[in-house]
Each structure stands twice: as structure tokens, then as C-alpha cells.
Amino acid sequence: MDSSNRNPTTDEEDQPHLRRIGRISSHLIHTDGSDHHQLVPLPCARKPLKASVSALTEVMKGKHRDLQERIFDFFTSRPDLQTPIEILKDDHRELCMRQLSGIVRDAGIRPFRYVLDDPERYFAVLEAVGGVDMSLGIKMGVQYSLWGGSVINLGTQKHRDKYFDGIDSLECLGCFAMTELHHGSNVQGLQTTATFDPITDEFIIDTPNDGAIKWWIGNAAVHGKFATVFAKLILPTEGGADMGVHAFIVPIRDLKTHQVLPGIEIHDCGHKVGLNGVDNGALRFRSVRIPRDNLLNRFGDVSQDGKYTSSLSTTNKRFAATLGELVGGRVGLAYSSVGVLKLAVVIAVRYSLLRQQFGPPKQPEISILDYQSQQHKLMPMLASTYAFHFATKYLVEKYSEMKKSHDEQVVGDVHLLSAGLKAYVTSYTAKSLSICREACGGHGYAAVNRFGSLRNDHDIFQTFEGDNTVLLQQVAGDLLKQYQEKFKGGTLTVTWNYLRESMNKYLSQPNPVIVRWEGEEHLRDPEFQLDAFRYRTSRLLQSATLRLRKHMKTLGGFGAWNRCLNHLLTLAESHIESVILAKFIDAVQSCPDKDTRAVLKLVCDLYALDRIWNDIGTYRNVDYVTPNKAKAIHKLREYLSFQVKGVARELVDAFDLPDDVTRAPIGLQSGAYAQYTQYVGF
């Protein structure tokens, strides 16, 4: 019989082995009409890499590096403004105020002008001053991002006209009074009230109980003259109706005498674990009257006769719009946290290259970075620092786009991406600071080498501008919402596109051929890496949905969410890791220089395989990888870590942090102990 006339369906039914071959073939070649391509392994030859510091620096430096260098040069020229190792709380606060004044009045840099018109430039300033003193970065953020940002983003033109110049010049130093003793994350639960008096055309600001005292308010204890106070707007003319939380400008000190104004109590929150250059205070209001015009009325207003108007129909919509305008603080913290991580990694890696300890018998001692254990601590961290750099750079660009376009889709994307990156990056940096300290042994414990102050100052990044656990829940909640939209045929925001494009692919059974591929070229293929990250996220999302649905029947919505909370946090982190990897891959592929691209590819591969290995149990549980493939991932991860070690000096030098910024004697570019011995008196 002519083979060309055979019926393939009949043959497959008669011969099971043909059916199996057909199934395997369907995994190798896409036949669903989609635009996915057959996997083609990329060449990854094992040869020494050429790492050019100047070329890497060109990739890593931001658009406004010249402005940052201007800030570094200013502080280098002003020893009187440099923060000493040992300094008392009150002295640190006054120094921090002089540092801020020096930037604005002496160096002629006006950060507030960038907040609205050029956010990327503003965040570059914030990163630079944070490298000088983290307290200075936070104090600047309170003045311009929080106090100033609330006025220009929540207010209207009359507020900008009245306050912009004073905020810009530091004449109107201010606070951001949201957090209360009993309420931090739950902003809708705030108890401070602002009751409208139609007879005098004023709002009366009251602290009804001790739990409503405004707490941890930056700039309040010493320097602040105004506060943006978040309070429930009460309208007696509407039967005492609570219109939800609104923002009000409240003067707290006399502009001329700096005396605390009548009806206001201010107390010092005292010495903190870190950031003692910031004067945090507590505020109580006793029937403090302010003009009706002091309501920041962009999203809701009150007329002289007590009528409330808003373009937004519900309290929840107004609340969401209000908080949405304050997302810049999270963007700034995520971006600044990467700056802290860079600094710590620079110090730890340079020390590890310099420090020699033990070695083969009768041979010279070797660098401690030659030990696999030290590489395991620091090289994936170095890779993560690069990954976070590109991810937060993308976040800042999207935030700038949002401020210009006000596009609803971009607003939603930035809101959730900033929440996720702020939570993920700050938590990672906090853990890494302790690892870096340990990696530098006893010398890492010396205050002059900075790990202690960096760790203490940065620690609160995990809490303010949104507790990290709460922010990750926001990400998880939005993922669940997007998952539902996918099945309703709705549109998805940019960051979640892969859920729409590839959900069916990721939720199908793992490819029986690819799960066994162990070759280096396959494991270093960005398509495999990104698929692995997204497969995990999609699996977690599907299983979280099923678990929530199951528990809601007996526990209700709140109880079901709490029962699945750890699962949801893991889901959010998995999604953010997918976004970070995608942005790193984009950066690698867009690098124009071949040698530099190869170095970045190496670092990106280490980041990806380190994350996959850290959660290898998940991939094994669902048979996404075979045991042999898991071993291959582990071995390749160790090899890549060794390879990155070979270009570690160039990679940290590319961060372009001058010694005047690094300052730690064990982490100087010169690699000398001279300053360290001088510090202790030799």
C-alpha cells in the first residue's frame, strides 16, 4: 500500500507509539495559530568576558548623572555639612536642616520644581542626597514629596499660587500628618475630624481621643510650620454626615516667632532606631479653626453654605483618587532603596576582593571572594542589584508618563507596580544589609564602615509609605481582579499582559520534552527563564482563586482572605519577580555594545536561575523540571556566580559611586586600609 495514501489517524489508533510521538511533536511546534516561536537555544560559549567599566557605567548611569555629581561635589566642598560617624540626635537634626538649606540656597538646586514637571530629575536628586545622609533624603522627601506633593496634587490652583514659592524656598516647611497612634495602614479608619462651621466659614480640626493623635510626623517636632492633616470631613448642615477622609492645610507654628499656635500640642517622638536627623513628632488638635479655603479640594469641595460637591460619586472613589495622587512617595522609596543596596554591595564586594584569608598549603592567602560561600552570599545580590536598577528605572519612567498623560490605565499600572516594587525591593535590601555586614566580618561591625547606620536608617523603608505586607496584598488583590477580567474578556493593564496572552499556556501541563532539557544554552535562554517565572505566578494565581472560593463558603470574604494570606503574599512576590526579570531582559537586549551585553546577560542569567533555584521545590512539585534538570540549574547557578565574581570589580565600579559617597574605609575604590587605620588613631 502506498504510504502517501495512509490515514494518519487510523495508524495512530493502531499504534500507540505514533500517538505519543505526535503529542511530543505538538509541544515542540506551535500549531495554535499564535505568534509564539519554536524554542531556539541561544549560543552561550564559556569564554572569559571583557568588562569595560566605562561601557557598563554608560548603561547604568541615569539621564541626570550630571545633577547628581553636582550634589556630590557640593558636599565634598563643604566639610561642615558632612555627617560625622558619632552625632547626637538634636545635633543631627540641625545638621540635616542645614544640609537641606545648603542644597536649596547655596547649591541653587530646587527639587520642588521637578516634583511636578520632571519627576525623573527629582528622583535623581533624592537618590544623590540619600547617599550623603539618608536622613537628609527623608527630610527632603517629607518637604517636597509629601507636604509639597499633597498641596499641588490634592489642592487646586489657589493652593499652588499661595504655597508653591514658600515650599520651594523652604520658607514654608511642612509636615504630612496622616498616621495616627491607633491607625497607620488603615487610612479610612482615621479618627481626626474636620467639622465645617457655616457661620464662620471655617473647619474645626479636632483630635477626639488619644488614639487619634497624629504620630511619627516628620518635620513636626522642630522645624515644621504647616501640616497637611488628613481628617474625616463632617458636615453638620447635612445632619452630621461623614464625607470621608480629606486633606487640610493646618498652620502649626507662627511664621515669624516659630511658636506653636494656640490649640495645637506638639511632642517629640524621641530617639529612633535610625533616621535621627529627621524630627518626628506627635500632634494633637483642640478645636483648631482654619479657613474653608484650607481644604485641599481637588476631589471634593464644600461651599460657604455647607453643600458638598465632588466629581467622584462615592467616598471610596474619592479616597482612592486621593491616595493615588500620593503614589510618588512609594516610587521614591523603591528607587532610593536600590541606591542603598548599591552602596552596601559596593562596600562588601570591594572588601571581599581586598581581604585575603587562608589558602592552599605553602601558597599565598587567597581573596575571600574566591570562596564559594562568599560568592553565594554576594554574587546573586549583585545580580539582584542590577535587576532592581532596571526595574525601578522603568517604574520612574512610567510614573513620569503618568504625571504627564493622566491616562487611567497607566495610573492603575503605576499604583500596583509601585506598591509591589516598594515592598519587594525594600524587604530584599533590608535582609541584604545584614548579609553584607556579616560578609565583611568584624570590620563590617565598625560604625565607620557604615553597615550599621545603613541598616538602621533603611529599616523603616519597609513600613512607611505603606507597610510591605499590606502593599503585597494590594498587588495580590489586583492580580485576582485581573484574572477575573481575563475570563470576562476585559482589557488588562500593561504589567499584567502576560496573564492575557499566555494564561492557557502556563496553566496547561508542563511540556514533557522541555522539562527534561538540561543544556546550558536552554537554561540561559531568556524565554525559558521568563516562562518559568510566569508559570509559577500563573499556578499560584489559579490555586489562590480556587482556595479563596472554597473557604468563602464557610469563612466569608475576610476569613477566606486571612486563611490564604501567606499564599497571596507569595503570589504577589512571584509576580513582581516576573516583572523585574522582564525589565532586566529588555535592558540586556537593548544594550548596543556586544561585550557589555554579554556581561549583562551573564548577570541576568544568574538573577533568573538563582530565583528559580530558591523556589525549586515549587517547580519540582508540579513536574515543571525533572530531578536532573534541577541539578543542572543548581550547577549552572554556581558556575555563573563564579563567572560574575570574575567581573565583580567592574560591575560595582559601574555604579559610579565616588569615595566621598561610599566613605567606608573598607569599601573605597583605592582598596586601601589607610583611612581605616587613621580613623582609629594610628
Secondary structure, DSSP 8 states (H G I E B T S, - for coil): --GGG--HHHHHHH-HHHHHHHHHHHHHS--SS-S-----------------HHHHHHHHS-TTHHHHHHHHHHHHT-GGGS--SS--HHHHHHHHHHHHHIIIIIS---THHHHHH-HHHHHHHHHHHHHH-HHHHHHHIIIIIIIIHHHHHHS-HHHHHHHHHHHHHTSS-EEEE--BSS-SS-GGG---EEEEETTTTEEEEE--SGGGSEEEETTTTTT-SEEEEEEEEEEGGGTSEEEEEEEEEEE-B-TTT--B-TTEEEEE----SS-TTS--EEEEESSEEEEGGGB--SS-EE-TTS-EE-SS-SHHHHHHHHHHTTTHHHHHHHHHHHHHHHHHHHHHHHHHHH-B---STTS---BGGGSHHHHHHHHHHHHHHHHHHHHHHHHHHHHHHHHHH--HHHHHHHHHHHHHHHHHHHHHHHHHHHHHHHHTGGGGGSGGGSHHHHHHHHHGGGTTTS-HHHHHHHHHHHHHHHHHHHHHT----GGGHHHHHHHHHHHS---TTGGG---HHHHT-HHHHHHHHHHHHHHHHHHHHHHHHHHHHHHHHHHHHHHTHHHHHHHHHHHHHHHHHHHHHHHHHH---HHHHHHHHHHHHHHHHHHHHHTHHHHHHTTSS-HHHHHHHHHHHHHHHHHHHHTHHHHHHTT---HHHH--GGG-TT--SHHHHHHTT-
